[in-house]
Amino acid sequence: MQELITLECTKCKNRNYSSTKNKKKNPDKLELNKFCNTCRKHTPHKEIK
């Protein structure tokens, strides 16, 4: 049940990363601290559709 998700920067709304997750085990939205090339710093990235 692995599904492909896209991660979006919460500051600049740039879609930088893609990842996979198991939606049966983790039904809530994923949020990770990643480096954003546009902001040039580490920012929280949230899962979008």
C-alpha positions as CSV (number, residue, x, y, z in Angstrom):
1,M,0.0,0.0,0.0
2,Q,2.9,2.4,-0.6
3,E,1.7,5.6,-2.3
4,L,3.7,8.4,-3.9
5,I,3.3,11.8,-2.1
6,T,4.6,15.3,-2.8
7,L,6.1,17.5,-0.2
8,E,5.5,21.3,-0.3
9,C,7.4,24.0,1.5
10,T,5.2,25.8,4.0
11,K,7.0,29.2,3.5
12,C,7.2,29.6,-0.2
13,K,4.8,26.9,-1.4
14,N,7.4,25.4,-3.7
15,R,7.0,21.6,-4.4
16,N,10.5,20.3,-3.8
17,Y,10.4,16.6,-2.8
18,S,8.5,13.4,-3.5
19,S,8.4,10.4,-1.2
20,T,6.4,7.3,-0.5
21,K,4.3,6.4,2.6
22,N,2.0,3.7,3.7
23,K,-1.5,5.2,4.0
24,K,-2.9,2.3,6.1
25,K,-0.3,2.8,8.8
26,N,0.0,6.6,8.7
27,P,-3.4,8.1,7.6
28,D,-2.5,11.6,8.8
29,K,-0.5,14.1,6.7
30,L,3.3,13.8,6.8
31,E,5.4,16.8,7.8
32,L,9.2,16.8,7.6
33,N,12.0,19.4,8.0
34,K,13.7,19.6,4.7
35,F,16.0,22.0,2.9
36,C,14.3,24.3,0.5
37,N,16.4,25.6,-2.5
38,T,14.1,28.7,-2.9
39,C,14.2,29.8,0.7
40,R,17.9,28.6,1.1
41,K,17.2,27.1,4.6
42,H,15.6,24.2,6.4
43,T,11.8,24.6,6.5
44,P,8.9,22.4,7.4
45,H,7.5,20.6,4.3
46,K,3.9,19.2,4.4
47,E,2.3,16.5,2.3
48,I,0.0,17.6,-0.4
49,K,-2.1,15.6,-2.9
